[in-house]
Amino acid sequence: MRKKIIIIEDDVAVGDAMGLVFDPRVFDITLFANGNIVLKNEYELPDLFIIDKQLAGVDGLDICRHLKAQSNTSHIPVIILSASPNIVALARAAGADWAMGKPFSLAVLRQKVNELIDPGYAQDRGAEQQIV
């Protein structure tokens, strides 16, 4: 069964690049340019969210807080992406499961997604899971 990821990223090129990183045989990627659909709960629940902090109209951290406050989404891992220098602390305060500064390594992002969706993934590879 394919894992579903929702990416909220207003830079189309970045969103498209992230979508290409994940094997389509394993992952079903949905890209939203803003968080309005998520804030209105008008989407199919994913296995993981990847959210850009700096979005037009609403801050990605506010979307994260919203998701972590809802009983049906509080358990779903959230990764925050940002160019902000203090993104780890900000993401932790918002309830995110992990944060990554921009520019970022797509390989590291792919690895973290696998670890968050499948907790046994890191153990299978002898890696230590690092959560914000």
Secondary structure, DSSP 8 states (H G I E B T S, - for coil): --EEEEEE-S-HHHHHHHHHHS-TTTEEEEEESSSHHHHTT-S---SEEEEESS-SSS-HHHHHHHHHHSTTTTTS-EEEEES-TTHHHHHHHHT-SEEEESS--HHHHHHHHHHHH-THHHHHTT------
